[in-house]
Amino acid sequence: MRILILGGTGFIGPQQVDYALARKHQITLFNRGQSGKGLFPQVPRIVGDRNAANGHDGLKKGTWDVVIDNPTRNPQWVRGAGEALKGRVGQYILVSTISVFSDYSKPGMDENGPMHAPAAPENWASNDGNYYGPNKVQCEIDAKAQFGADKVTIVRPGLIVGPGDLSDRFSYWPVRIDKGGDIMAPGLPSDPVQYIDVHDLSEFIVRLGENHTIGTFNATGPKSPTNMAEMLYGIKAVTSSDAKFTWVPADFLAQHTVRAWSDMPVWQPGQGRTAGFMAVNCQKAYAAGLTCRPLADTAKSTLDWYKTRPAAEQEKLRAGLAPDKEKTVLAAWRAKNG
C-alpha cells in the first residue's frame, strides 16, 4: 500500500512510519524538512511549507492509496492538500481531536456529540488554544469537502501519551512518582481518566488505511473505564518509589490557583461541566480495531524515554506543578484539616 504521511517526524508520525514499514507499505513523507532530518533516510521525502502560498505544490505529482494528515490545525492546510492531491488519493485520514466537542457535561458522549461552531477564517492560523477545537471542526468539514465524504476517515484522539511527548502532559506523573515522597493528587480518586498511547493510536490509524475504513472515530482509552487512583497507583507500580498520595479536592485546588489539565495533568473534575471530558464513548473505534496496551507499558516507556532527554528538559517540565507550589498547597490543605 502506498501511504503519504503529512508530517511524519513529530510525535505520532514516527510511530506510524515504523509500523507501516514493518508491514511492508511504501511510505512518502511531506514536511518542511526542518525537524527529524536524520529519521528514515530510506523514505522518500517531499519538502513543502504548508503555511506558504504554494506550499503544497510538491504534492501535485504522484498517487497514494492513503494520505494521513497528522499536524493539521489550520483549515487552510486541509484545503491546500485537497487541491494539490485532487483525484489521486484513495483515502484521506485526518487526525482531529475530541476537543471538537462543545459540551462535556455528560459522560458517554459518542461521535455525534455537540460540536463547536467552525472557527472564522481570521482565526485559522491562531495558536490560541480557544480556537483549537473550532479550527479542528472546520478541518473536518473541509476534509469531506475536498476529498469526498466517502473517502475520508476522521480520528479524534484524546490526550496522546508516551515516549516523545514534549508537552509533558502525561510525563509529569511518572517522573513525579518516580521521585517519591508526598505527592498531591487532584480531586477524587474516582475521577475518570482517559488517554491513548502514541503507539496504539498510530497503529490504529495505519490499520484504518489497510482496511479502507471510512467514518469518524473517537479514539482514546483505555477500553475499560479507569480513574485517577488506578492511573497513579498503576504508574507507581512500575517504579520502586515510596510515593504517598494526598488527595486534595477540586474546589481547594481552584482556591489556590492549581489548574486542572495544566498544573494537574491528565485530570479534569469528574463533576459538573467536565463530568464527561474523560468519559468519551469510543466503542466505535474499538469495534474498528483500536487496541490499548497496559498502563504499565506506557508508564515505563515514558519514564525510560524521559531519562534520555537533555538535562535542561528534565529540570523543567512543560506541565505539572513546580515542587515549591506542590509543597505550599499540601501544607495549606493539612493546616485546614488538622
Phi and psi in degrees as GROMACS dihedral restraints (atoms count N, CA, C in turn):
[ dihedral_restraints ]
;  ai    aj    ak    al  type     phi  dphi    fc
    3     4     5     6     1   -93.0    20    10
    4     5     6     7     1   119.0    20    10
    6     7     8     9     1  -120.7    20    10
    7     8     9    10     1   128.0    20    10
    9    10    11    12     1  -103.9    20    10
   10    11    12    13     1   123.1    20    10
   12    13    14    15     1  -110.1    20    10
   13    14    15    16     1   118.5    20    10
   15    16    17    18     1   -84.9    20    10
   16    17    18    19     1   114.4    20    10
   18    19    20    21     1   105.0    20    10
   19    20    21    22     1  -120.9    20    10
   21    22    23    24     1    96.3    20    10
   22    23    24    25     1    -7.6    20    10
   24    25    26    27     1  -125.2    20    10
   25    26    27    28     1     9.9    20    10
   27    28    29    30     1   -91.8    20    10
   28    29    30    31     1  -121.5    20    10
   30    31    32    33     1   -90.3    20    10
   31    32    33    34     1   -58.1    20    10
   33    34    35    36     1   -88.6    20    10
   34    35    36    37     1   -24.5    20    10
   36    37    38    39     1   -56.6    20    10
   37    38    39    40     1   -49.5    20    10
   39    40    41    42     1   -59.2    20    10
   40    41    42    43     1   -33.9    20    10
   42    43    44    45     1   -67.5    20    10
   43    44    45    46     1   -37.9    20    10
   45    46    47    48     1   -64.1    20    10
   46    47    48    49     1   -44.4    20    10
   48    49    50    51     1   -62.2    20    10
   49    50    51    52     1   -48.1    20    10
   51    52    53    54     1   -57.5    20    10
   52    53    54    55     1   -46.6    20    10
   54    55    56    57     1   -66.9    20    10
   55    56    57    58     1   -43.8    20    10
   57    58    59    60     1   -67.2    20    10
   58    59    60    61     1   -39.8    20    10
   60    61    62    63     1   -64.5    20    10
   61    62    63    64     1   -39.8    20    10
   63    64    65    66     1   -63.0    20    10
   64    65    66    67     1   -24.1    20    10
   66    67    68    69     1   -99.3    20    10
   67    68    69    70     1    16.0    20    10
   69    70    71    72     1    70.1    20    10
   70    71    72    73     1    28.0    20    10
   72    73    74    75     1   -87.9    20    10
   73    74    75    76     1   157.4    20    10
   75    76    77    78     1   -94.2    20    10
   76    77    78    79     1   120.8    20    10
   78    79    80    81     1  -111.3    20    10
   79    80    81    82     1   139.7    20    10
   81    82    83    84     1  -127.8    20    10
   82    83    84    85     1   136.8    20    10
   84    85    86    87     1  -105.8    20    10
   85    86    87    88     1   145.9    20    10
   87    88    89    90     1  -129.2    20    10
   88    89    90    91     1   118.4    20    10
   90    91    92    93     1  -164.6    20    10
   91    92    93    94     1  -176.5    20    10
   93    94    95    96     1   -76.4    20    10
   94    95    96    97     1   -14.6    20    10
   96    97    98    99     1    75.1    20    10
   97    98    99   100     1    18.9    20    10
   99   100   101   102     1  -100.6    20    10
  100   101   102   103     1   -17.4    20    10
  102   103   104   105     1  -127.2    20    10
  103   104   105   106     1   154.6    20    10
  105   106   107   108     1    60.3    20    10
  106   107   108   109     1    37.6    20    10
  108   109   110   111     1   -62.9    20    10
  109   110   111   112     1   -27.4    20    10
  111   112   113   114     1   -89.1    20    10
  112   113   114   115     1    -3.0    20    10
  114   115   116   117     1   -79.6    20    10
  115   116   117   118     1   137.7    20    10
  117   118   119   120     1    51.0    20    10
  118   119   120   121     1    57.8    20    10
  120   121   122   123     1   -61.5    20    10
  121   122   123   124     1   -20.5    20    10
  123   124   125   126     1   -84.0    20    10
  124   125   126   127     1    -5.6    20    10
  126   127   128   129     1   -99.0    20    10
  127   128   129   130     1   128.1    20    10
  129   130   131   132     1   -60.0    20    10
  130   131   132   133     1   143.2    20    10
  132   133   134   135     1  -132.7    20    10
  133   134   135   136     1   130.0    20    10
  135   136   137   138     1  -102.2    20    10
  136   137   138   139     1   129.1    20    10
  138   139   140   141     1   -97.8    20    10
  139   140   141   142     1   131.6    20    10
  141   142   143   144     1  -166.0    20    10
  142   143   144   145     1   147.0    20    10
  144   145   146   147     1  -104.9    20    10
  145   146   147   148     1   112.0    20    10
  147   148   149   150     1   -69.6    20    10
  148   149   150   151     1   -12.1    20    10
  150   151   152   153     1   -87.1    20    10
  151   152   153   154     1   -13.3    20    10
  153   154   155   156     1   -82.0    20    10
  154   155   156   157     1   156.7    20    10
  156   157   158   159     1   -57.2    20    10
  157   158   159   160     1   -42.2    20    10
  159   160   161   162     1  -113.3    20    10
  160   161   162   163     1    32.2    20    10
  162   163   164   165     1   -66.1    20    10
  163   164   165   166     1   -19.3    20    10
  165   166   167   168     1   -99.6    20    10
  166   167   168   169     1     7.1    20    10
  168   169   170   171     1   -59.9    20    10
  169   170   171   172     1   -28.9    20    10
  171   172   173   174     1   -63.8    20    10
  172   173   174   175     1   -14.1    20    10
  174   175   176   177     1   -93.6    20    10
  175   176   177   178     1     5.7    20    10
  177   178   179   180     1   -79.7    20    10
  178   179   180   181     1    -3.5    20    10
  180   181   182   183     1  -124.8    20    10
  181   182   183   184     1   145.1    20    10
  183   184   185   186     1   104.6    20    10
  184   185   186   187     1   155.7    20    10
  186   187   188   189     1  -128.7    20    10
  187   188   189   190     1   147.4    20    10
  189   190   191   192     1  -138.9    20    10
  190   191   192   193     1   144.8    20    10
  192   193   194   195     1   -71.5    20    10
  193   194   195   196     1   -38.2    20    10
  195   196   197   198     1  -139.8    20    10
  196   197   198   199     1   137.0    20    10
  198   199   200   201     1  -116.6    20    10
  199   200   201   202     1   128.6    20    10
  201   202   203   204     1  -111.2    20    10
  202   203   204   205     1   118.5    20    10
  204   205   206   207     1  -105.4    20    10
  205   206   207   208     1   103.5    20    10
  207   208   209   210     1   -87.6    20    10
  208   209   210   211     1   -52.0    20    10
  210   211   212   213     1   -90.9    20    10
  211   212   213   214     1     6.3    20    10
  213   214   215   216     1   -73.1    20    10
  214   215   216   217     1   120.1    20    10
  216   217   218   219     1  -127.0    20    10
  217   218   219   220     1    -2.7    20    10
  219   220   221   222     1  -108.0    20    10
  220   221   222   223     1   115.6    20    10
  222   223   224   225     1   -55.4    20    10
  223   224   225   226     1   -27.9    20    10
  225   226   227   228     1   -64.6    20    10
  226   227   228   229     1   -28.0    20    10
  228   229   230   231     1   -66.7    20    10
  229   230   231   232     1   -40.8    20    10
  231   232   233   234     1   -63.7    20    10
  232   233   234   235     1   -43.4    20    10
  234   235   236   237     1   -64.4    20    10
  235   236   237   238     1   -42.6    20    10
  237   238   239   240     1   -63.0    20    10
  238   239   240   241     1   -43.0    20    10
  240   241   242   243     1   -65.3    20    10
  241   242   243   244     1   -42.2    20    10
  243   244   245   246     1   -62.5    20    10
  244   245   246   247     1   -41.4    20    10
  246   247   248   249     1   -67.6    20    10
  247   248   249   250     1   -40.1    20    10
  249   250   251   252     1   -72.2    20    10
  250   251   252   253     1   -33.1    20    10
  252   253   254   255     1   -99.0    20    10
  253   254   255   256     1     5.6    20    10
  255   256   257   258     1   -49.9    20    10
  256   257   258   259     1   124.6    20    10
  258   259   260   261     1    79.8    20    10
  259   260   261   262     1     4.5    20    10
  261   262   263   264     1  -127.6    20    10
  262   263   264   265     1    25.3    20    10
  264   265   266   267     1  -133.3    20    10
  265   266   267   268     1   132.1    20    10
  267   268   269   270     1   -81.9    20    10
  268   269   270   271     1   -34.8    20    10
  270   271   272   273     1  -154.4    20    10
  271   272   273   274     1   136.7    20    10
  273   274   275   276     1  -115.8    20    10
  274   275   276   277     1   121.4    20    10
  276   277   278   279     1  -109.3    20    10
  277   278   279   280     1   116.0    20    10
  279   280   281   282     1  -100.8    20    10
  280   281   282   283     1   125.4    20    10
  282   283   284   285     1   -85.8    20    10
  283   284   285   286     1   105.8    20    10
  285   286   287   288     1  -101.2    20    10
  286   287   288   289     1  -136.3    20    10
  288   289   290   291     1  -167.4    20    10
  289   290   291   292     1   153.0    20    10
  291   292   293   294     1   -71.5    20    10
  292   293   294   295     1    -6.2    20    10
  294   295   296   297     1   -72.0    20    10
  295   296   297   298     1    -2.0    20    10
  297   298   299   300     1   -68.7    20    10
  298   299   300   301     1   -19.2    20    10
  300   301   302   303     1   -79.2    20    10
  301   302   303   304     1   149.2    20    10
  303   304   305   306     1  -105.6    20    10
  304   305   306   307     1   -11.3    20    10
  306   307   308   309     1  -139.5    20    10
  307   308   309   310     1   116.5    20    10
  309   310   311   312     1  -112.3    20    10
  310   311   312   313     1    21.9    20    10
  312   313   314   315     1   -77.5    20    10
  313   314   315   316     1   -15.6    20    10
  315   316   317   318     1  -118.3    20    10
  316   317   318   319     1   121.6    20    10
  318   319   320   321     1   -64.0    20    10
  319   320   321   322     1   153.8    20    10
  321   322   323   324     1    86.1    20    10
  322   323   324   325     1    17.0    20    10
  324   325   326   327     1   -68.0    20    10
  325   326   327   328     1   129.9    20    10
  327   328   329   330     1   -97.4    20    10
  328   329   330   331     1  -165.1    20    10
  330   331   332   333     1   -65.1    20    10
  331   332   333   334     1   -14.4    20    10
  333   334   335   336     1   -97.5    20    10
  334   335   336   337     1    16.4    20    10
  336   337   338   339     1   -65.2    20    10
  337   338   339   340     1   163.3    20    10
  339   340   341   342     1   -62.7    20    10
  340   341   342   343     1   136.9    20    10
  342   343   344   345     1  -116.3    20    10
  343   344   345   346     1   158.1    20    10
  345   346   347   348     1   -61.1    20    10
  346   347   348   349     1   153.6    20    10
  348   349   350   351     1   -67.3    20    10
  349   350   351   352     1   143.0    20    10
  351   352   353   354     1   -58.1    20    10
  352   353   354   355     1   146.4    20    10
  354   355   356   357     1   -68.2    20    10
  355   356   357   358     1   150.1    20    10
  357   358   359   360     1   -73.6    20    10
  358   359   360   361     1   148.9    20    10
  360   361   362   363     1   -52.9    20    10
  361   362   363   364     1   -33.3    20    10
  363   364   365   366     1   -68.0    20    10
  364   365   366   367     1   -11.7    20    10
  366   367   368   369     1  -107.6    20    10
  367   368   369   370     1     2.7    20    10
  369   370   371   372     1   -62.2    20    10
  370   371   372   373     1   -36.8    20    10
  372   373   374   375     1   -91.5    20    10
  373   374   375   376     1     3.6    20    10
  375   376   377   378     1   -72.1    20    10
  376   377   378   379     1   143.9    20    10
  378   379   380   381     1   -96.8    20    10
  379   380   381   382     1     5.3    20    10
  381   382   383   384     1   -66.3    20    10
  382   383   384   385     1   124.5    20    10
  384   385   386   387     1   -59.3    20    10
  385   386   387   388     1   -22.7    20    10
  387   388   389   390     1   -64.8    20    10
  388   389   390   391     1   -23.1    20    10
  390   391   392   393     1   -99.7    20    10
  391   392   393   394     1    -1.3    20    10
  393   394   395   396     1   -60.3    20    10
  394   395   396   397     1   -53.3    20    10
  396   397   398   399     1   -62.5    20    10
  397   398   399   400     1   -51.5    20    10
  399   400   401   402     1   -58.7    20    10
  400   401   402   403     1   -36.4    20    10
  402   403   404   405     1   -66.1    20    10
  403   404   405   406     1   -39.5    20    10
  405   406   407   408     1   -65.8    20    10
  406   407   408   409     1   -34.7    20    10
  408   409   410   411     1   -59.4    20    10
  409   410   411   412     1   -46.0    20    10
  411   412   413   414     1   -65.1    20    10
  412   413   414   415     1   -36.2    20    10
  414   415   416   417     1   -60.5    20    10
  415   416   417   418     1   -42.6    20    10
  417   418   419   420     1   -62.8    20    10
  418   419   420   421     1   -43.1    20    10
  420   421   422   423     1   -61.7    20    10
  421   422   423   424     1   -45.8    20    10
  423   424   425   426     1   -69.6    20    10
  424   425   426   427     1   -32.6    20    10
  426   427   428   429     1   -58.3    20    10
  427   428   429   430     1   -46.6    20    10
  429   430   431   432     1   -69.4    20    10
  430   431   432   433     1   -35.7    20    10
  432   433   434   435     1   -68.2    20    10
  433   434   435   436     1   -37.0    20    10
  435   436   437   438     1   -80.5    20    10
  436   437   438   439     1   -42.3    20    10
  438   439   440   441     1  -106.3    20    10
  439   440   441   442     1   -14.7    20    10
  441   442   443   444     1    93.9    20    10
  442   443   444   445     1   132.2    20    10
  444   445   446   447     1   -58.9    20    10
  445   446   447   448     1   -27.5    20    10
  447   448   449   450     1   -78.2    20    10
  448   449   450   451     1    -1.4    20    10
  450   451   452   453     1  -122.1    20    10
  451   452   453   454     1     6.6    20    10
  453   454   455   456     1  -111.2    20    10
  454   455   456   457     1   133.5    20    10
  456   457   458   459     1  -119.4    20    10
  457   458   459   460     1   127.8    20    10
  459   460   461   462     1  -114.4    20    10
  460   461   462   463     1   123.9    20    10
  462   463   464   465     1  -112.9    20    10
  463   464   465   466     1   124.5    20    10
  465   466   467   468     1  -112.5    20    10
  466   467   468   469     1    89.4    20    10
  468   469   470   471     1   -72.0    20    10
  469   470   471   472     1   158.6    20    10
  471   472   473   474     1   -91.2    20    10
  472   473   474   475     1  -138.2    20    10
  474   475   476   477     1   -70.0    20    10
  475   476   477   478     1   119.8    20    10
  477   478   479   480     1   -91.6    20    10
  478   479   480   481     1   128.0    20    10
  480   481   482   483     1  -130.5    20    10
  481   482   483   484     1   166.0    20    10
  483   484   485   486     1   124.9    20    10
  484   485   486   487     1  -176.1    20    10
  486   487   488   489     1   -57.9    20    10
  487   488   489   490     1   136.4    20    10
  489   490   491   492     1    97.4    20    10
  490   491   492   493     1    -5.7    20    10
  492   493   494   495     1   -81.8    20    10
  493   494   495   496     1   104.8    20    10
  495   496   497   498     1   -81.8    20    10
  496   497   498   499     1    -4.0    20    10
  498   499   500   501     1   -77.9    20    10
  499   500   501   502     1   -20.6    20    10
  501   502   503   504     1    63.3    20    10
  502   503   504   505     1    18.2    20    10
  504   505   506   507     1   -71.1    20    10
  505   506   507   508     1   -19.2    20    10
  507   508   509   510     1  -111.9    20    10
  508   509   510   511     1   -37.3    20    10
  510   511   512   513     1   -54.0    20    10
  511   512   513   514     1   -31.3    20    10
  513   514   515   516     1   -50.1    20    10
  514   515   516   517     1   -43.3    20    10
  516   517   518   519     1   -71.0    20    10
  517   518   519   520     1   -50.0    20    10
  519   520   521   522     1   -57.7    20    10
  520   521   522   523     1   -39.2    20    10
  522   523   524   525     1   -67.2    20    10
  523   524   525   526     1   -47.5    20    10
  525   526   527   528     1   -65.3    20    10
  526   527   528   529     1   -42.7    20    10
  528   529   530   531     1   -66.6    20    10
  529   530   531   532     1   -37.6    20    10
  531   532   533   534     1   -62.3    20    10
  532   533   534   535     1   -30.5    20    10
  534   535   536   537     1   -73.5    20    10
  535   536   537   538     1   -22.1    20    10
  537   538   539   540     1    79.2    20    10
  538   539   540   541     1  -170.5    20    10
  540   541   542   543     1    86.8    20    10
  541   542   543   544     1  -162.5    20    10
  543   544   545   546     1   -85.7    20    10
  544   545   546   547     1   120.9    20    10
  546   547   548   549     1  -116.7    20    10
  547   548   549   550     1   132.7    20    10
  549   550   551   552     1   -80.8    20    10
  550   551   552   553     1   121.8    20    10
  552   553   554   555     1  -108.4    20    10
  553   554   555   556     1   135.8    20    10
  555   556   557   558     1   -88.1    20    10
  556   557   558   559     1   143.8    20    10
  558   559   560   561     1    69.5    20    10
  559   560   561   562     1  -138.2    20    10
  561   562   563   564     1  -104.2    20    10
  562   563   564   565     1   145.5    20    10
  564   565   566   567     1   -56.9    20    10
  565   566   567   568     1   -26.1    20    10
  567   568   569   570     1   -87.8    20    10
  568   569   570   571     1    -1.0    20    10
  570   571   572   573     1   -59.2    20    10
  571   572   573   574     1   130.4    20    10
  573   574   575   576     1   -68.3    20    10
  574   575   576   577     1   153.4    20    10
  576   577   578   579     1  -137.2    20    10
  577   578   579   580     1   139.2    20    10
  579   580   581   582     1  -137.5    20    10
  580   581   582   583     1   146.1    20    10
  582   583   584   585     1  -163.4    20    10
  583   584   585   586     1   164.9    20    10
  585   586   587   588     1  -135.9    20    10
  586   587   588   589     1   126.5    20    10
  588   589   590   591     1   -65.6    20    10
  589   590   591   592     1   138.3    20    10
  591   592   593   594     1   -58.0    20    10
  592   593   594   595     1   -34.3    20    10
  594   595   596   597     1   -68.1    20    10
  595   596   597   598     1   -43.8    20    10
  597   598   599   600     1   -64.2    20    10
  598   599   600   601     1   -42.0    20    10
  600   601   602   603     1   -63.9    20    10
  601   602   603   604     1   -48.0    20    10
  603   604   605   606     1   -62.6    20    10
  604   605   606   607     1   -42.7    20    10
  606   607   608   609     1   -68.3    20    10
  607   608   609   610     1   -37.5    20    10
  609   610   611   612     1   -60.9    20    10
  610   611   612   613     1   -43.2    20    10
  612   613   614   615     1   -63.0    20    10
  613   614   615   616     1   -43.4    20    10
  615   616   617   618     1   -62.4    20    10
  616   617   618   619     1   -41.6    20    10
  618   619   620   621     1   -68.3    20    10
  619   620   621   622     1   -32.1    20    10
  621   622   623   624     1   -59.8    20    10
  622   623   624   625     1   -37.2    20    10
  624   625   626   627     1   -70.0    20    10
  625   626   627   628     1   -43.0    20    10
  627   628   629   630     1   -59.0    20    10
  628   629   630   631     1   -38.6    20    10
  630   631   632   633     1   -92.8    20    10
  631   632   633   634     1     1.4    20    10
  633   634   635   636     1    49.3    20    10
  634   635   636   637     1    50.2    20    10
  636   637   638   639     1   -86.4    20    10
  637   638   639   640     1   120.4    20    10
  639   640   641   642     1  -105.1    20    10
  640   641   642   643     1   144.3    20    10
  642   643   644   645     1   138.7    20    10
  643   644   645   646     1  -173.1    20    10
  645   646   647   648     1  -117.1    20    10
  646   647   648   649     1   135.9    20    10
  648   649   650   651     1  -136.5    20    10
  649   650   651   652     1   120.2    20    10
  651   652   653   654     1   -68.6    20    10
  652   653   654   655     1   132.8    20    10
  654   655   656   657     1  -137.2    20    10
  655   656   657   658     1    84.6    20    10
  657   658   659   660     1  -143.0    20    10
  658   659   660   661     1   178.5    20    10
  660   661   662   663     1  -151.7    20    10
  661   662   663   664     1  -168.9    20    10
  663   664   665   666     1   -74.6    20    10
  664   665   666   667     1   173.1    20    10
  666   667   668   669     1   -64.6    20    10
  667   668   669   670     1   -41.5    20    10
  669   670   671   672     1   -89.0    20    10
  670   671   672   673     1   132.6    20    10
  672   673   674   675     1   -54.6    20    10
  673   674   675   676     1   141.5    20    10
  675   676   677   678     1  -136.3    20    10
  676   677   678   679     1   177.7    20    10
  678   679   680   681     1  -143.3    20    10
  679   680   681   682     1   178.8    20    10
  681   682   683   684     1   -61.5    20    10
  682   683   684   685     1   -40.9    20    10
  684   685   686   687     1   -63.4    20    10
  685   686   687   688     1   -45.3    20    10
  687   688   689   690     1   -63.3    20    10
  688   689   690   691     1   -37.9    20    10
  690   691   692   693     1   -67.2    20    10
  691   692   693   694     1   -49.0    20    10
  693   694   695   696     1   -66.4    20    10
  694   695   696   697     1   -43.8    20    10
  696   697   698   699     1   -70.6    20    10
  697   698   699   700     1   -29.8    20    10
  699   700   701   702     1   -66.9    20    10
  700   701   702   703     1   -38.1    20    10
  702   703   704   705     1   -66.9    20    10
  703   704   705   706     1   -43.2    20    10
  705   706   707   708     1   -57.6    20    10
  706   707   708   709     1   -33.7    20    10
  708   709   710   711     1   -64.8    20    10
  709   710   711   712     1   -20.1    20    10
  711   712   713   714     1   -94.3    20    10
  712   713   714   715     1     3.3    20    10
  714   715   716   717     1  -116.7    20    10
  715   716   717   718     1   176.1    20    10
  717   718   719   720     1  -107.1    20    10
  718   719   720   721     1    27.1    20    10
  720   721   722   723     1   -71.0    20    10
  721   722   723   724     1   152.0    20    10
  723   724   725   726     1   -98.7    20    10
  724   725   726   727     1    21.7    20    10
  726   727   728   729     1   -55.9    20    10
  727   728   729   730     1   139.9    20    10
  729   730   731   732     1  -127.6    20    10
  730   731   732   733     1   134.3    20    10
  732   733   734   735     1   -99.9    20    10
  733   734   735   736     1   132.5    20    10
  735   736   737   738     1  -113.2    20    10
  736   737   738   739     1   116.9    20    10
  738   739   740   741     1   -85.6    20    10
  739   740   741   742     1   124.2    20    10
  741   742   743   744     1  -117.7    20    10
  742   743   744   745     1   125.1    20    10
  744   745   746   747     1   -61.0    20    10
  745   746   747   748     1   155.3    20    10
  747   748   749   750     1   -60.4    20    10
  748   749   750   751     1   -40.3    20    10
  750   751   752   753     1   -67.6    20    10
  751   752   753   754     1   -35.0    20    10
  753   754   755   756     1   -68.2    20    10
  754   755   756   757     1   -40.7    20    10
  756   757   758   759     1   -60.6    20    10
  757   758   759   760     1   -43.8    20    10
  759   760   761   762     1   -62.5    20    10
  760   761   762   763     1   -39.1    20    10
  762   763   764   765     1   -62.9    20    10
  763   764   765   766     1   -25.6    20    10
  765   766   767   768     1  -107.0    20    10
  766   767   768   769     1    24.8    20    10
  768   769   770   771     1    50.9    20    10
  769   770   771   772     1    41.9    20    10
  771   772   773   774     1  -100.7    20    10
  772   773   774   775     1   114.6    20    10
  774   775   776   777     1   -92.1    20    10
  775   776   777   778     1   138.4    20    10
  777   778   779   780     1   -64.2    20    10
  778   779   780   781     1   150.1    20    10
  780   781   782   783     1    79.2    20    10
  781   782   783   784     1   -49.7    20    10
  783   784   785   786     1   -92.0    20    10
  784   785   786   787     1   -52.9    20    10
  786   787   788   789     1   -78.4    20    10
  787   788   789   790     1   -35.4    20    10
  789   790   791   792     1  -118.3    20    10
  790   791   792   793     1    83.2    20    10
  792   793   794   795     1   -60.4    20    10
  793   794   795   796     1   153.3    20    10
  795   796   797   798     1    73.9    20    10
  796   797   798   799     1   -12.8    20    10
  798   799   800   801     1  -105.2    20    10
  799   800   801   802     1   137.9    20    10
  801   802   803   804     1  -134.8    20    10
  802   803   804   805     1   145.2    20    10
  804   805   806   807     1   -54.2    20    10
  805   806   807   808     1   137.9    20    10
  807   808   809   810     1   -86.6    20    10
  808   809   810   811     1    22.8    20    10
  810   811   812   813     1  -135.0    20    10
  811   812   813   814     1   165.0    20    10
  813   814   815   816     1    67.4    20    10
  814   815   816   817     1  -141.3    20    10
  816   817   818   819     1   -70.3    20    10
  817   818   819   820     1   -14.6    20    10
  819   820   821   822     1  -109.8    20    10
  820   821   822   823     1    18.1    20    10
  822   823   824   825     1   -59.3    20    10
  823   824   825   826     1   -30.3    20    10
  825   826   827   828     1  -106.6    20    10
  826   827   828   829     1     3.1    20    10
  828   829   830   831     1   -61.4    20    10
  829   830   831   832     1   -37.2    20    10
  831   832   833   834     1  -108.5    20    10
  832   833   834   835     1    28.9    20    10
  834   835   836   837     1  -142.7    20    10
  835   836   837   838     1    47.9    20    10
  837   838   839   840     1   -81.6    20    10
  838   839   840   841     1   141.5    20    10
  840   841   842   843     1   -77.9    20    10
  841   842   843   844     1   118.9    20    10
  843   844   845   846     1  -119.1    20    10
  844   845   846   847     1    20.4    20    10
  846   847   848   849     1   -60.4    20    10
  847   848   849   850     1   -34.1    20    10
  849   850   851   852     1   -62.4    20    10
  850   851   852   853     1   -40.6    20    10
  852   853   854   855     1   -67.9    20    10
  853   854   855   856     1   -41.7    20    10
  855   856   857   858     1   -61.2    20    10
  856   857   858   859     1   -39.9    20    10
  858   859   860   861     1   -65.4    20    10
  859   860   861   862     1   -27.4    20    10
  861   862   863   864     1   -88.1    20    10
  862   863   864   865     1    -0.9    20    10
  864   865   866   867     1   117.0    20    10
  865   866   867   868     1     4.2    20    10
  867   868   869   870     1   -66.9    20    10
  868   869   870   871     1   130.4    20    10
  870   871   872   873     1  -122.6    20    10
  871   872   873   874     1   154.8    20    10
  873   874   875   876     1  -128.8    20    10
  874   875   876   877     1   124.1    20    10
  876   877   878   879     1   -75.5    20    10
  877   878   879   880     1   162.4    20    10
  879   880   881   882     1   -60.6    20    10
  880   881   882   883     1   148.0    20    10
  882   883   884   885     1   -55.3    20    10
  883   884   885   886     1   -37.6    20    10
  885   886   887   888     1   -57.5    20    10
  886   887   888   889     1   -39.3    20    10
  888   889   890   891     1   -65.2    20    10
  889   890   891   892     1   -45.9    20    10
  891   892   893   894     1   -64.9    20    10
  892   893   894   895     1   -45.1    20    10
  894   895   896   897     1   -63.1    20    10
  895   896   897   898     1   -45.5    20    10
  897   898   899   900     1   -67.8    20    10
  898   899   900   901     1   -44.5    20    10
  900   901   902   903     1   -65.5    20    10
  901   902   903   904     1   -35.2    20    10
  903   904   905   906     1   -66.0    20    10
  904   905   906   907     1   -45.0    20    10
  906   907   908   909     1   -66.1    20    10
  907   908   909   910     1   -42.1    20    10
  909   910   911   912     1   -61.1    20    10
  910   911   912   913     1   -43.0    20    10
  912   913   914   915     1   -65.2    20    10
  913   914   915   916     1   -43.1    20    10
  915   916   917   918     1   -55.3    20    10
  916   917   918   919     1   -38.9    20    10
  918   919   920   921     1   -72.9    20    10
  919   920   921   922     1    -8.6    20    10
  921   922   923   924     1   -94.1    20    10
  922   923   924   925     1    -6.7    20    10
  924   925   926   927     1   -75.0    20    10
  925   926   927   928     1   157.9    20    10
  927   928   929   930     1   -56.3    20    10
  928   929   930   931     1   149.4    20    10
  930   931   932   933     1   -55.8    20    10
  931   932   933   934     1   -38.9    20    10
  933   934   935   936     1   -63.6    20    10
  934   935   936   937     1   -37.0    20    10
  936   937   938   939     1   -71.2    20    10
  937   938   939   940     1   -36.0    20    10
  939   940   941   942     1   -68.2    20    10
  940   941   942   943     1   -32.2    20    10
  942   943   944   945     1   -73.4    20    10
  943   944   945   946     1   -28.4    20    10
  945   946   947   948     1  -133.5    20    10
  946   947   948   949     1    94.5    20    10
  948   949   950   951     1   -71.3    20    10
  949   950   951   952     1   152.0    20    10
  951   952   953   954     1   -84.0    20    10
  952   953   954   955     1    -9.2    20    10
  954   955   956   957     1  -139.7    20    10
  955   956   957   958     1   158.4    20    10
  957   958   959   960     1    99.4    20    10
  958   959   960   961     1   164.7    20    10
  960   961   962   963     1   -76.3    20    10
  961   962   963   964     1   142.1    20    10
  963   964   965   966     1   -67.9    20    10
  964   965   966   967     1   147.5    20    10
  966   967   968   969     1   -54.2    20    10
  967   968   969   970     1   -41.9    20    10
  969   970   971   972     1   -64.8    20    10
  970   971   972   973     1   -39.2    20    10
  972   973   974   975     1   -67.5    20    10
  973   974   975   976     1   -39.7    20    10
  975   976   977   978     1   -60.4    20    10
  976   977   978   979     1   -46.6    20    10
  978   979   980   981     1   -62.4    20    10
  979   980   981   982     1   -40.5    20    10
  981   982   983   984     1   -63.9    20    10
  982   983   984   985     1   -46.5    20    10
  984   985   986   987     1   -69.4    20    10
  985   986   987   988     1   -39.5    20    10
  987   988   989   990     1   -61.7    20    10
  988   989   990   991     1   -41.0    20    10
  990   991   992   993     1   -63.4    20    10
  991   992   993   994     1   -40.5    20    10
  993   994   995   996     1   -65.6    20    10
  994   995   996   997     1   -38.6    20    10
  996   997   998   999     1   -65.2    20    10
  997   998   999  1000     1   -42.4    20    10
  999  1000  1001  1002     1   -68.8    20    10
 1000  1001  1002  1003     1   -37.0    20    10
 1002  1003  1004  1005     1   -63.1    20    10
 1003  1004  1005  1006     1   -37.0    20    10
 1005  1006  1007  1008     1   -70.5    20    10
 1006  1007  1008  1009     1   -33.5    20    10
 1008  1009  1010  1011     1  -107.0    20    10
 1009  1010  1011  1012     1    14.5    20    10
